[in-house]
Amino acid sequence: MSTEPNEPGPIDYLVVEFPGSRMTGEGLPLLVDLVDRGIIRILDLVFVKKEQDGTVVGIELTDLDGDGRLDLAVFEGVSSGLLGQDDIDEVGTVLEPGSSAGVLVYENVWAGPFAAALRRGGARLVANGRIPVEAVLASLDAAETGA
């Protein structure tokens, strides 16, 4: 998608907790679609579990939904080295015992060419951020009930 190979997009991460380690694999086709369409590039993907005693262990890529197919085979071996043990340990601090999490580091490939074009035109990024989904939903609910 990028016409400038040296112009990476912003790098983001997600930590998704699966309470009780119940992973269905339902979101995986959507993630694969984002990669296939060149919207994102996965840099790191790891799964961890927090045991009942509080220890955090890595989880091998497996058949998450029990259908006999390795759901995550397409991502096997994806590792840029950006995630370290200290990051995994930090993830463990936010997980409930008995739960698992997927940790995803990805590049927003779509944004690289856009940012490069803006810079060529003399623009510069002066601020960025993220609005939590919960805040957006609460605001929309408030606007709907107030209308």
N, CA, C and O atoms as a DFTB+ gen file, in Angstrom:
588 C
 N C O
     1  1       0.818      -1.191       0.000
     2  2       0.000       0.000       0.000
     3  2       0.859       1.252       0.000
     4  3       0.527       2.222      -0.680
     5  1       1.961       1.254       0.749
     6  2       2.827       2.420       0.842
     7  2       3.681       2.552      -0.408
     8  3       4.241       1.570      -0.895
     9  1       3.777       3.774      -0.923
    10  2       4.652       4.029      -2.059
    11  2       6.030       4.440      -1.586
    12  3       6.950       4.563      -2.394
    13  1       6.188       4.655      -0.285
    14  2       7.475       5.045       0.287
    15  2       7.855       4.024       1.353
    16  3       7.406       4.118       2.496
    17  1       8.693       3.037       0.977
    18  2       8.994       1.946       1.898
    19  2       9.669       2.389       3.191
    20  3       9.582       1.676       4.191
    21  1      10.335       3.533       3.209
    22  2      11.008       3.995       4.416
    23  2      10.124       4.878       5.281
    24  3      10.606       5.492       6.233
    25  1       8.870       4.949       4.970
    26  2       7.954       5.811       5.702
    27  2       6.949       4.960       6.473
    28  3       5.853       4.695       5.979
    29  1       7.317       4.529       7.686
    30  2       6.383       3.689       8.438
    31  2       5.212       4.506       8.973
    32  3       5.304       5.717       9.173
    33  1       4.120       3.803       9.196
    34  2       2.974       4.425       9.843
    35  2       3.145       4.361      11.347
    36  3       4.095       3.752      11.839
    37  1       2.236       4.984      12.082
    38  2       2.292       4.935      13.541
    39  2       2.203       3.488      14.045
    40  3       1.539       2.648      13.437
    41  1       2.872       3.216      15.147
    42  2       2.868       1.888      15.758
    43  2       1.962       1.944      16.987
    44  3       2.127       2.808      17.847
    45  1       1.022       1.034      17.062
    46  2       0.096       0.946      18.192
    47  2       0.175      -0.447      18.799
    48  3       0.757      -1.367      18.224
    49  1      -0.423      -0.576      19.968
    50  2      -0.531      -1.896      20.585
    51  2      -1.897      -2.047      21.223
    52  3      -2.546      -1.068      21.589
    53  1      -2.313      -3.283      21.347
    54  2      -3.550      -3.636      22.027
    55  2      -3.256      -4.790      22.966
    56  3      -2.469      -5.681      22.646
    57  1      -3.888      -4.770      24.114
    58  2      -3.885      -5.918      25.010
    59  2      -5.349      -6.277      25.201
    60  3      -6.129      -5.489      25.735
    61  1      -5.713      -7.469      24.762
    62  2      -7.103      -7.907      24.838
    63  2      -7.192      -9.066      25.819
    64  3      -6.603     -10.124      25.601
    65  1      -7.934      -8.856      26.902
    66  2      -8.086      -9.893      27.919
    67  2      -9.255     -10.800      27.569
    68  3     -10.308     -10.343      27.122
    69  1      -9.047     -12.099      27.783
    70  2     -10.083     -13.103      27.607
    71  2     -10.386     -13.688      28.985
    72  3      -9.703     -14.608      29.433
    73  1     -11.419     -13.152      29.664
    74  2     -11.748     -13.646      31.006
    75  2     -11.952     -15.160      31.007
    76  3     -12.607     -15.724      30.130
    77  1     -11.375     -15.785      32.011
    78  2     -11.483     -17.233      32.110
    79  2     -10.757     -17.963      30.997
    80  3     -10.973     -19.157      30.791
    81  1      -9.897     -17.257      30.278
    82  2      -9.135     -17.812      29.145
    83  2     -10.049     -18.367      28.053
    84  3      -9.673     -19.297      27.340
    85  1     -11.234     -17.805      27.923
    86  2     -12.182     -18.255      26.896
    87  2     -11.917     -17.470      25.612
    88  3     -12.314     -16.312      25.482
    89  1     -11.236     -18.124      24.667
    90  2     -10.933     -17.515      23.371
    91  2     -11.731     -18.246      22.299
    92  3     -11.638     -19.467      22.173
    93  1     -12.508     -17.504      21.533
    94  2     -13.327     -18.132      20.495
    95  2     -12.722     -18.030      19.112
    96  3     -13.094     -18.796      18.222
    97  1     -11.802     -17.107      18.909
    98  2     -11.225     -16.909      17.587
    99  2     -12.113     -16.108      16.656
   100  3     -11.797     -15.961      15.476
   101  1     -13.222     -15.588      17.168
   102  2     -14.189     -14.876      16.330
   103  2     -13.598     -13.647      15.648
   104  3     -13.982     -13.333      14.521
   105  1     -12.676     -12.945      16.299
   106  2     -12.098     -11.737      15.720
   107  2     -10.963     -11.988      14.739
   108  3     -10.558     -11.074      14.021
   109  1     -10.443     -13.212      14.696
   110  2      -9.284     -13.494      13.862
   111  2      -9.499     -13.232      12.374
   112  3      -8.607     -12.669      11.739
   113  1     -10.627     -13.607      11.787
   114  2     -10.801     -13.304      10.355
   115  2     -10.753     -11.803      10.070
   116  3     -10.275     -11.386       9.015
   117  1     -11.240     -11.003      10.993
   118  2     -11.203      -9.548      10.798
   119  2      -9.767      -9.029      10.866
   120  3      -9.389      -8.137      10.106
   121  1      -8.975      -9.585      11.772
   122  2      -7.573      -9.196      11.874
   123  2      -6.820      -9.595      10.606
   124  3      -6.044      -8.804      10.069
   125  1      -7.044     -10.797      10.134
   126  2      -6.402     -11.260       8.903
   127  2      -6.797     -10.364       7.734
   128  3      -5.959     -10.047       6.890
   129  1      -8.061      -9.952       7.675
   130  2      -8.531      -9.079       6.602
   131  2      -7.797      -7.732       6.619
   132  3      -7.422      -7.215       5.566
   133  1      -7.592      -7.167       7.813
   134  2      -6.865      -5.892       7.912
   135  2      -5.442      -6.032       7.379
   136  3      -4.928      -5.133       6.713
   137  1      -4.813      -7.162       7.675
   138  2      -3.461      -7.413       7.186
   139  2      -3.486      -7.624       5.674
   140  3      -2.687      -7.039       4.942
   141  1      -4.401      -8.458       5.218
   142  2      -4.483      -8.763       3.782
   143  2      -4.732      -7.521       2.935
   144  3      -4.229      -7.420       1.816
   145  1      -5.501      -6.582       3.461
   146  2      -5.802      -5.356       2.711
   147  2      -4.714      -4.299       2.859
   148  3      -4.822      -3.225       2.266
   149  1      -3.663      -4.576       3.641
   150  2      -2.556      -3.641       3.781
   151  2      -2.866      -2.461       4.675
   152  3      -2.187      -1.436       4.606
   153  1      -3.874      -2.587       5.506
   154  2      -4.235      -1.498       6.418
   155  2      -3.312      -1.495       7.623
   156  3      -2.880      -0.436       8.079
   157  1      -3.009      -2.684       8.138
   158  2      -2.060      -2.806       9.248
   159  2      -1.026      -3.867       8.903
   160  3      -1.230      -4.698       8.018
   161  1       0.084      -3.817       9.624
   162  2       1.114      -4.852       9.543
   163  2       1.386      -5.283      10.969
   164  3       1.717      -4.456      11.818
   165  1       1.252      -6.551      11.233
   166  2       1.480      -7.054      12.588
   167  2       2.975      -7.188      12.822
   168  3       3.688      -7.841      12.058
   169  1       3.431      -6.559      13.890
   170  2       4.841      -6.595      14.256
   171  2       5.107      -7.643      15.325
   172  3       6.128      -8.330      15.285
   173  1       4.200      -7.767      16.273
   174  2       4.320      -8.757      17.349
   175  2       2.928      -9.238      17.721
   176  3       1.971      -8.465      17.737
   177  1       2.831     -10.516      18.018
   178  2       1.595     -11.092      18.528
   179  2       1.968     -12.201      19.487
   180  3       2.549     -13.212      19.091
   181  1       1.632     -12.009      20.746
   182  2       1.893     -13.036      21.755
   183  2       0.646     -13.230      22.597
   184  3      -0.181     -12.330      22.745
   185  1       0.538     -14.416      23.137
   186  2      -0.562     -14.730      24.044
   187  2       0.027     -15.172      25.363
   188  3       0.997     -15.929      25.409
   189  1      -0.574     -14.688      26.433
   190  2      -0.128     -15.027      27.778
   191  2      -1.332     -15.407      28.629
   192  3      -2.471     -15.044      28.334
   193  1      -1.045     -16.145      29.688
   194  2      -2.088     -16.514      30.650
   195  2      -1.592     -16.206      32.051
   196  3      -0.434     -16.450      32.390
   197  1      -2.491     -15.667      32.850
   198  2      -2.167     -15.438      34.254
   199  2      -2.793     -16.575      35.049
   200  3      -4.014     -16.706      35.128
   201  1      -1.925     -17.391      35.635
   202  2      -2.383     -18.531      36.418
   203  2      -3.064     -18.046      37.697
   204  3      -2.954     -16.878      38.068
   205  1      -3.757     -18.947      38.356
   206  2      -4.453     -18.596      39.593
   207  2      -3.488     -18.112      40.677
   208  3      -3.865     -17.313      41.535
   209  1      -2.244     -18.595      40.638
   210  2      -1.267     -18.165      41.636
   211  2      -0.580     -16.857      41.264
   212  3       0.291     -16.384      41.994
   213  1      -0.972     -16.261      40.114
   214  2      -0.424     -14.971      39.715
   215  2       0.736     -15.033      38.745
   216  3       1.153     -14.001      38.219
   217  1       1.265     -16.212      38.498
   218  2       2.357     -16.310      37.538
   219  2       1.813     -16.119      36.122
   220  3       0.678     -16.486      35.818
   221  1       2.646     -15.539      35.272
   222  2       2.264     -15.274      33.892
   223  2       3.109     -16.172      32.995
   224  3       4.336     -16.193      33.089
   225  1       2.423     -16.918      32.119
   226  2       3.104     -17.848      31.225
   227  2       2.676     -17.581      29.788
   228  3       1.565     -17.119      29.530
   229  1       3.579     -17.881      28.858
   230  2       3.247     -17.756      27.448
   231  2       2.328     -18.886      27.012
   232  3       2.362     -19.981      27.574
   233  1       1.509     -18.613      26.009
   234  2       0.603     -19.615      25.452
   235  2       1.026     -19.874      24.012
   236  3       1.230     -18.938      23.239
   237  1       1.153     -21.127      23.663
   238  2       1.485     -21.495      22.286
   239  2       0.295     -21.222      21.376
   240  3      -0.857     -21.267      21.809
   241  1       0.586     -20.939      20.122
   242  2      -0.473     -20.776      19.138
   243  2      -1.158     -22.127      18.962
   244  3      -0.517     -23.134      18.660
   245  1      -2.482     -22.126      19.160
   246  2      -3.227     -23.380      19.140
   247  2      -4.563     -23.217      18.433
   248  3      -4.889     -22.157      17.900
   249  1      -5.304     -24.280      18.447
   250  2      -6.672     -24.277      17.941
   251  2      -7.545     -23.665      19.029
   252  3      -8.009     -24.367      19.928
   253  1      -7.768     -22.355      18.948
   254  2      -8.476     -21.647      20.007
   255  2      -9.964     -21.974      20.072
   256  3     -10.548     -22.021      21.155
   257  1     -10.571     -22.198      18.919
   258  2     -12.020     -22.401      18.931
   259  2     -12.431     -23.867      18.821
   260  3     -13.620     -24.168      18.716
   261  1     -11.457     -24.786      18.845
   262  2     -11.772     -26.207      18.890
   263  2     -12.315     -26.788      17.596
   264  3     -12.970     -27.830      17.626
   265  1     -12.065     -26.148      16.461
   266  2     -12.614     -26.666      15.205
   267  2     -11.619     -27.549      14.448
   268  3     -11.891     -27.962      13.320
   269  1     -10.474     -27.838      15.059
   270  2      -9.496     -28.705      14.420
   271  2      -8.486     -27.988      13.553
   272  3      -7.594     -28.632      13.001
   273  1      -8.591     -26.674      13.413
   274  2      -7.635     -25.892      12.612
   275  2      -6.859     -24.952      13.530
   276  3      -7.399     -24.426      14.503
   277  1      -5.581     -24.752      13.202
   278  2      -4.734     -23.825      13.950
   279  2      -5.105     -22.410      13.537
   280  3      -4.688     -21.930      12.483
   281  1      -5.888     -21.753      14.370
   282  2      -6.444     -20.446      14.041
   283  2      -5.385     -19.383      13.776
   284  3      -5.582     -18.502      12.939
   285  1      -4.286     -19.462      14.472
   286  2      -3.290     -18.402      14.419
   287  2      -2.068     -18.765      13.586
   288  3      -1.047     -18.082      13.667
   289  1      -2.150     -19.826      12.787
   290  2      -0.989     -20.261      12.006
   291  2      -0.450     -19.152      11.126
   292  3       0.761     -19.064      10.921
   293  1      -1.316     -18.310      10.604
   294  2      -0.886     -17.224       9.734
   295  2       0.027     -16.239      10.470
   296  3       0.797     -15.520       9.833
   297  1      -0.052     -16.201      11.791
   298  2       0.744     -15.271      12.578
   299  2       1.909     -15.944      13.298
   300  3       2.653     -15.284      14.024
   301  1       2.070     -17.239      13.104
   302  2       3.125     -17.958      13.797
   303  2       4.489     -17.373      13.432
   304  3       4.801     -17.189      12.256
   305  1       5.288     -17.087      14.442
   306  2       6.622     -16.553      14.224
   307  2       6.687     -15.050      14.057
   308  3       7.770     -14.504      13.844
   309  1       5.550     -14.361      14.147
   310  2       5.541     -12.908      14.010
   311  2       6.169     -12.311      15.265
   312  3       5.595     -12.379      16.352
   313  1       7.347     -11.730      15.103
   314  2       8.028     -11.121      16.234
   315  2       9.065     -10.129      15.731
   316  3      10.037     -10.501      15.074
   317  1       8.841      -8.861      16.052
   318  2       9.777      -7.813      15.649
   319  2      10.836      -7.571      16.708
   320  3      11.858      -6.938      16.444
   321  1      10.587      -8.076      17.905
   322  2      11.490      -7.805      19.008
   323  2      11.103      -6.580      19.815
   324  3      11.777      -6.234      20.785
   325  1      10.018      -5.920      19.417
   326  2       9.572      -4.745      20.184
   327  2       9.039      -5.130      21.562
   328  3       9.204      -4.382      22.525
   329  1       8.401      -6.294      21.654
   330  2       7.874      -6.754      22.938
   331  2       8.952      -7.507      23.691
   332  3       9.572      -8.429      23.162
   333  1       9.168      -7.103      24.927
   334  2      10.144      -7.784      25.764
   335  2       9.474      -8.404      26.974
   336  3       8.271      -8.247      27.182
   337  1      10.251      -9.098      27.757
   338  2       9.712      -9.748      28.950
   339  2       9.113      -8.734      29.914
   340  3       8.125      -9.031      30.586
   341  1       9.701      -7.534      29.993
   342  2       9.141      -6.515      30.879
   343  2       7.740      -6.109      30.431
   344  3       6.885      -5.807      31.263
   345  1       7.502      -6.100      29.123
   346  2       6.157      -5.784      28.614
   347  2       5.172      -6.889      28.989
   348  3       4.044      -6.615      29.398
   349  1       5.609      -8.133      28.846
   350  2       4.758      -9.270      29.190
   351  2       4.446      -9.246      30.681
   352  3       3.311      -9.500      31.085
   353  1       5.450      -8.941      31.496
   354  2       5.236      -8.847      32.940
   355  2       4.213      -7.752      33.262
   356  3       3.368      -7.923      34.141
   357  1       4.298      -6.637      32.549
   358  2       3.345      -5.550      32.775
   359  2       1.932      -5.967      32.389
   360  3       0.974      -5.632      33.086
   361  1       1.797      -6.689      31.293
   362  2       0.487      -7.198      30.897
   363  2      -0.087      -8.050      32.025
   364  3      -1.276      -7.970      32.333
   365  1       0.762      -8.858      32.629
   366  2       0.317      -9.708      33.729
   367  2      -0.274      -8.940      34.896
   368  3      -1.129      -9.460      35.613
   369  1       0.170      -7.712      35.093
   370  2      -0.341      -6.927      36.224
   371  2      -1.786      -6.485      36.020
   372  3      -2.479      -6.193      36.994
   373  1      -2.257      -6.430      34.771
   374  2      -3.628      -5.972      34.524
   375  2      -4.607      -7.117      34.294
   376  3      -5.814      -6.894      34.199
   377  1      -4.092      -8.346      34.203
   378  2      -4.956      -9.498      33.973
   379  2      -5.508     -10.049      35.279
   380  3      -4.855     -10.000      36.322
   381  1      -6.716     -10.570      35.198
   382  2      -7.304     -11.285      36.323
   383  2      -6.731     -12.703      36.339
   384  3      -6.488     -13.278      35.278
   385  1      -6.514     -13.271      37.517
   386  2      -6.051     -14.665      37.573
   387  2      -7.013     -15.582      36.813
   388  3      -8.233     -15.450      36.914
   389  1      -6.434     -16.514      36.051
   390  2      -7.240     -17.442      35.262
   391  2      -7.600     -16.916      33.883
   392  3      -8.237     -17.615      33.095
   393  1      -7.195     -15.682      33.588
   394  2      -7.507     -15.091      32.293
   395  2      -6.285     -15.116      31.386
   396  3      -5.149     -15.243      31.842
   397  1      -6.549     -14.991      30.096
   398  2      -5.491     -14.915      29.096
   399  2      -5.598     -13.587      28.365
   400  3      -6.602     -12.881      28.462
   401  1      -4.547     -13.267      27.636
   402  2      -4.563     -12.026      26.860
   403  2      -3.773     -12.220      25.573
   404  3      -2.803     -12.977      25.516
   405  1      -4.215     -11.521      24.562
   406  2      -3.449     -11.386      23.337
   407  2      -2.816     -10.014      23.348
   408  3      -3.481      -9.021      23.645
   409  1      -1.540      -9.948      23.027
   410  2      -0.818      -8.684      22.955
   411  2      -0.415      -8.494      21.497
   412  3       0.337      -9.291      20.936
   413  1      -0.923      -7.438      20.904
   414  2      -0.734      -7.179      19.486
   415  2      -0.038      -5.836      19.302
   416  3      -0.527      -4.811      19.779
   417  1       1.088      -5.837      18.619
   418  2       1.787      -4.603      18.231
   419  2       1.671      -4.530      16.717
   420  3       2.024      -5.478      16.015
   421  1       1.175      -3.400      16.214
   422  2       0.938      -3.307      14.778
   423  2       1.249      -1.913      14.255
   424  3       1.164      -0.913      14.968
   425  1       1.611      -1.892      12.985
   426  2       1.855      -0.637      12.284
   427  2       0.602      -0.264      11.510
   428  3      -0.014      -1.114      10.866
   429  1       0.231       0.992      11.571
   430  2      -0.874       1.516      10.769
   431  2      -0.309       1.873       9.401
   432  3       0.038       3.025       9.141
   433  1      -0.223       0.874       8.534
   434  2       0.417       1.016       7.231
   435  2      -0.236       2.128       6.412
   436  3       0.451       2.865       5.703
   437  1      -1.541       2.249       6.505
   438  2      -2.280       3.247       5.721
   439  2      -1.781       4.659       5.984
   440  3      -1.867       5.517       5.105
   441  1      -1.264       4.914       7.173
   442  2      -0.917       6.276       7.569
   443  2       0.453       6.725       7.076
   444  3       0.709       7.928       7.014
   445  1       1.344       5.793       6.723
   446  2       2.685       6.170       6.292
   447  2       2.697       7.095       5.082
   448  3       3.283       8.175       5.154
   449  1       2.071       6.710       3.973
   450  2       2.060       7.586       2.794
   451  2       1.341       8.913       3.053
   452  3       1.739       9.952       2.527
   453  1       0.291       8.871       3.858
   454  2      -0.460      10.084       4.202
   455  2       0.447      11.056       4.961
   456  3       0.505      12.242       4.634
   457  1       1.150      10.551       5.969
   458  2       2.043      11.396       6.760
   459  2       3.183      11.950       5.899
   460  3       3.561      13.114       6.032
   461  1       3.725      11.105       5.015
   462  2       4.806      11.561       4.143
   463  2       4.334      12.689       3.233
   464  3       5.050      13.670       3.031
   465  1       3.131      12.551       2.685
   466  2       2.588      13.594       1.803
   467  2       2.390      14.899       2.567
   468  3       2.677      15.976       2.045
   469  1       1.905      14.806       3.788
   470  2       1.718      16.018       4.591
   471  2       3.052      16.706       4.864
   472  3       3.160      17.927       4.757
   473  1       4.074      15.910       5.219
   474  2       5.389      16.489       5.496
   475  2       5.986      17.133       4.250
   476  3       6.588      18.205       4.327
   477  1       5.820      16.482       3.111
   478  2       6.321      17.078       1.869
   479  2       5.666      18.427       1.610
   480  3       6.279      19.310       1.010
   481  1       4.434      18.590       2.056
   482  2       3.723      19.855       1.892
   483  2       4.025      20.856       2.990
   484  3       3.435      21.936       3.018
   485  1       4.939      20.517       3.900
   486  2       5.332      21.445       4.947
   487  2       4.569      21.297       6.256
   488  3       4.820      22.046       7.200
   489  1       3.639      20.342       6.331
   490  2       2.867      20.145       7.564
   491  2       3.707      19.402       8.593
   492  3       4.682      18.733       8.250
   493  1       3.318      19.527       9.852
   494  2       3.974      18.770      10.916
   495  2       2.942      18.378      11.962
   496  3       2.002      19.124      12.235
   497  1       3.124      17.235      12.526
   498  2       2.229      16.723      13.560
   499  2       2.513      17.461      14.863
   500  3       3.651      17.479      15.329
   501  1       1.503      18.059      15.442
   502  2       1.696      18.800      16.691
   503  2       0.978      18.155      17.868
   504  3       1.236      18.516      19.016
   505  1       0.083      17.206      17.606
   506  2      -0.586      16.493      18.695
   507  2      -1.254      15.255      18.117
   508  3      -1.639      15.224      16.948
   509  1      -1.381      14.252      18.946
   510  2      -2.178      13.093      18.594
   511  2      -2.632      12.418      19.873
   512  3      -2.161      12.760      20.958
   513  1      -3.520      11.487      19.761
   514  2      -4.042      10.800      20.930
   515  2      -5.115       9.830      20.519
   516  3      -5.351       9.588      19.335
   517  1      -5.747       9.294      21.502
   518  2      -6.802       8.316      21.267
   519  2      -7.924       8.586      22.255
   520  3      -7.680       8.814      23.440
   521  1      -9.142       8.558      21.765
   522  2     -10.318       8.711      22.618
   523  2     -10.798       7.308      22.957
   524  3     -11.080       6.529      22.046
   525  1     -10.901       6.959      24.237
   526  2     -11.357       5.617      24.610
   527  2     -12.762       5.340      24.075
   528  3     -13.633       6.211      24.096
   529  1     -12.961       4.129      23.601
   530  2     -14.253       3.737      23.037
   531  2     -15.377       3.983      24.033
   532  3     -16.460       4.424      23.650
   533  1     -15.130       3.701      25.305
   534  2     -16.160       3.897      26.326
   535  2     -16.604       5.360      26.390
   536  3     -17.786       5.648      26.580
   537  1     -15.653       6.277      26.230
   538  2     -15.980       7.704      26.257
   539  2     -16.815       8.094      25.045
   540  3     -17.750       8.887      25.161
   541  1     -16.482       7.540      23.881
   542  2     -17.253       7.828      22.671
   543  2     -18.673       7.305      22.821
   544  3     -19.629       8.014      22.508
   545  1     -18.822       6.064      23.298
   546  2     -20.151       5.482      23.466
   547  2     -20.978       6.260      24.486
   548  3     -22.171       6.486      24.281
   549  1     -20.348       6.668      25.580
   550  2     -21.062       7.451      26.596
   551  2     -21.511       8.788      26.024
   552  3     -22.628       9.232      26.288
   553  1     -20.656       9.429      25.248
   554  2     -21.005      10.706      24.629
   555  2     -22.147      10.539      23.640
   556  3     -23.066      11.358      23.611
   557  1     -22.100       9.492      22.832
   558  2     -23.184       9.238      21.877
   559  2     -24.488       8.931      22.596
   560  3     -25.549       9.396      22.179
   561  1     -24.422       8.155      23.670
   562  2     -25.620       7.864      24.457
   563  2     -26.201       9.127      25.054
   564  3     -27.416       9.324      25.045
   565  1     -25.332       9.989      25.578
   566  2     -25.786      11.248      26.170
   567  2     -26.418      12.144      25.115
   568  3     -27.438      12.782      25.375
   569  1     -25.829      12.196      23.939
   570  2     -26.387      13.024      22.858
   571  2     -27.727      12.476      22.403
   572  3     -28.636      13.247      22.092
   573  1     -27.866      11.161      22.358
   574  2     -29.108      10.538      21.924
   575  2     -30.238      10.769      22.921
   576  3     -31.370      11.048      22.525
   577  1     -29.936      10.655      24.215
   578  2     -30.975      10.863      25.220
   579  2     -31.312      12.319      25.405
   580  3     -32.409      12.655      25.851
   581  1     -30.363      13.205      25.061
   582  2     -30.598      14.641      25.197
   583  2     -31.280      15.230      23.965
   584  3     -31.762      16.361      24.018
   585  1     -31.329      14.501      22.874
   586  2     -31.899      15.022      21.621
   587  2     -33.401      14.888      21.585
   588  3     -34.032      15.278      20.602
